Amino acid sequence: MSEPTGLIAKSGIELLTFGTPNGYKVSILLEELKAAYGKEYTWQSIHIGKNTQKEPWFVAAGANGRIPAIVDHDRDGFAVFEGLAILGYLTRRYDPEHKFSFPVDSNEYDEAETWMAWQHGGLGPMQGQANHFLRFTKEKIPYGIQRYVGETERLYGVLNTRLANREYVVGGKFSIVDINLIGWVNGSTFAGLDLEGQFPNVHNWLERCLARPAVQKGFTVPDGSSFSNAAVKKAIQTDPEKKKQAEETAALINDAKEKYGYKYASP
């Protein structure tokens, strides 16, 4: 398929996205709004490996040259970029019954902002760096691996504690706080974590989130990820070469931790 060359919708929300944790959080919310309110949307796949997100027409909507970005054609083409800002925008404008958000004068609203900021400044960036040093650099740098895998584990420990006596992160309901996290947590195996073994509360929370039909649909926009927990585990179970690579990766993490005396600790 040829790459997009411009916006295609005339009305409603147009999502410019790709199959990444940050991209999925917006498609999941849009699918939830569609199921709850009948809010239709249009999407285009922006292949970040081809640098389509650097094209002038995309940058007009997403000034940072990164996915995701949205254009609201019902508000004169108003554009929003950065996943955190998009989730806030969509719920303020299109979630009048606060099915996925909280009233601005409530304590839950302030709690939600706190955990949204925590993900945006912590778990997402640290897990992204863990992926980078563990999977994508030609040189496997032990310090970078133990630093970022370790910090990702610490942050998952924070989340695991938060979910000890809660079904969802804030307010006792599935909300944009959970949506903000789902894509990253559903890729935790790729980052070298054993979610079920290390962080059972997070594992159980993820299973609840993944059971939602709109979440499942959101994970297909623009397509399913080969980096999801289920996809990675299936590959390991069915492909001897993938299993060997997984064992080598686990050894790489352990060796890096031992070299720098890493000890897991989390509040």
N, C-alpha and C positions, 0 to 999 in steps of 0.2 A: 504494500500500500504506500502511496505517496504521502509525504509529510504535509501537515496542514500549512497553509500559507496565509491564513487570516481567520477572523471570526466568521461563524456560519449562522448563528441564531439571530432572530429579530426580536424575540421576546423572552422573558424568563431569565433564569440563571444559566450562564454558559461556563462550564468548568474546563479548565485547561490543566491536564494532569498526566501522571505516569504511575506505574506500579511500584510506588515506594511507600514507606510508612507515613510520610507526610501527605502524600497524595491520597492514600486510602482514608485518612481521617475525614477529608472533605466529602468524598463520594459516599462514605457511610452515613454521614449526617444528612446529605441530600436524599439518600434512599430512605432514611427514617422520616424526614419531612414529607417525602412523597407518600409513604405509607400512612402517616398520621393526618396529613392535611390535603393530600392530592397535589402537592407542589411538584410540578414537572420540571425537568432540567435537561440541558443538552451538554454533552461532553466531547472533548477532542483529546486524543492521545498525543502527548508531546514527548517524543523520543529524546531523552536527555543525552543519550549516547551520540546522537547526531547534532546536538547543540541547537535544536529547533527553539529552545527556550532563550536563545540569544538573538533571535531574529527581531528586527525592529517592531514588527506588529505585535509580537508577544511582550516585549519589554514595555510597550505602551500600556499593557494591563498589569504586568508584573515587573516593576522597575528593577528588582534585584536579579532578574534573569534566572529565576528558579521556579520550579513547580511546587505547590499548586498556585493557581491564580483563578479568580472568578471575575466575570463581567455580568452585572445586573442590567439587562436590557430594559427592564421595566422602570429603571431609575436613570434613564438617559445614558446608559452605558457605563454606569459607575463601576469602577474596578477595585478589587481588594486582593492583596497578596499577603503571604505568610499564613500558614495554617491556623495559628492561634487567633489572628485577627479575623480570618474567614469564619471560623466557628462562632466567634462572638457576633459578627455581622449577621450571619444567617439566622441565629436564634433571636437576636433583637428585632429583626425585620419580619421573620417568617415563623416564629414559634410563639404566637400570642398566648397560648394556654400554658406555656412553660412546661411542656412535656419533656424537653431535653435541657432545660435551663432553669434559672431561678430568678424570682423577682429581685430587682436591683436593691431594694431596701431590706432584704432578708440576710440573716447570718450565713445562710447557705451560699448566697451569691459571693460573699467575701471569701468563704472557704474554697469555693470553686475557682476564683481568681488565683488563690494561693497555689492550688495544686496544678492549675493550668500553667502557671509561671514556672513551677518546679519541673514539669515535664519539658517545657520549651527551653529552659536554660540548663537543665541537668540531664535527665534520662535520655532524651533524644540525641543531643550532641555527644554525650559520652559513649552511648552505644554505637553511634555512627563512627566515632574514632576507633572503637574496639573492632568494628567490622573492617575499617581501613587497614589497621596494623596487622590484624589476624588473617585477613583474606586477600587484600588487594595490593599490598606492597610486594615488590619483587624480593626485597631484602626483609627477612623476618627479624625484626628488631625486638629483642627480649624486653627491654625496658618499656617500649611503647605498648607491647602486648600486655604485660602485667599491670601497667599503669591504667590502661583504659578498660580492660576486661575486669580488673579489680574494682575500679570506680563504678562500672556498670553493676557489678554484683552488690556494691554498697547501696546503690540507689534502689535496686530491686529489694534489698533488705528493708529499706524505709517503706516501700510500697507494701511489702509483705506484712509488716507490722500494722500499717494502716488498715489493711483488709482482714485483720485477725478476727474481728467481730462485726464485719460489715459485708453486705453483698456487693455494694458498689462504693466508689471512693467518697462521694459526697451526697448527703441528703437522703440516703436510703433508696435512691432510684437511679436507673441508667440515665446518664446525662452526657453532655459534651466533655465533662472531665474524663469519663471513661473512654469516650470516642477519641479523645486526644492521645490516649495511651495505646489503644488496641493495636494499631499497626506495628508499633515498636515491639510490644510484648509478644505479638504473634510472629516476630522474627528473632526471638531471643536465642533459639537453638543455633542459628547462624552465627551469633555473637559469642558462642562458646559456653552458654549457660544451660544448665539442666533445670528447667523451670519446675517440673514436678518434684524432683528430688531436693532442690535447694529452696524453693519458694512456693510451697504448696498452696498458700492462701492466694497468691497471684495466679497460680495454675487454675484453681477452682473458679476464680473470678473470670479468667479468660474463657473458660468453658461456658460460663453463663452468658457472656457477651457473644460468643460465636454461635450460640444457639438461636440468636435473633435472626429472622429471615432478612431483615434489611441490612444487617451487618454482613451476612453472607453475600448479598447482592452487591454491597459496596465494595467487597473484596474482589469483584470481577470487573471493576471499572478502573482502567481500561481492560485489564485482564488479570488472571490470577498470578500470584507470585511464586517463583521457584524457590524463594528464600523463606517461605512461611515455615512454621514449626512442622506442620503436617507434611509438607513437601520434602523438607530436609530429612525427616525421619523415614519417610517412605523410600527415598533414594538410598539411604543407608541400609535399609532392610532388603532392598531388591537388587542393589548394584554392588558387587564385591569391591569394585574400585572406589566407590563412594564410601563404603565402610572403612576401607583402608585409609582413605584421606581423613575421615572423621577421627580415627584412632591416632593418626599422626598429628592432627590439630590439637587433640586433647593432650598429647604428650608435649607438644610445643608450649601450650599454656602452663602446664605443670612445671616444665623446666624453667620457663621464664619467671614463674612465681618463686621457685626455689632459689634461683640465681639472685633475686633481689630481696629475699626474705619476706615475701608478701604473706600477710596474715589477714584473713577476712575479718572485718569488723563493721557492724552497722547498728545504728540506734535501735 
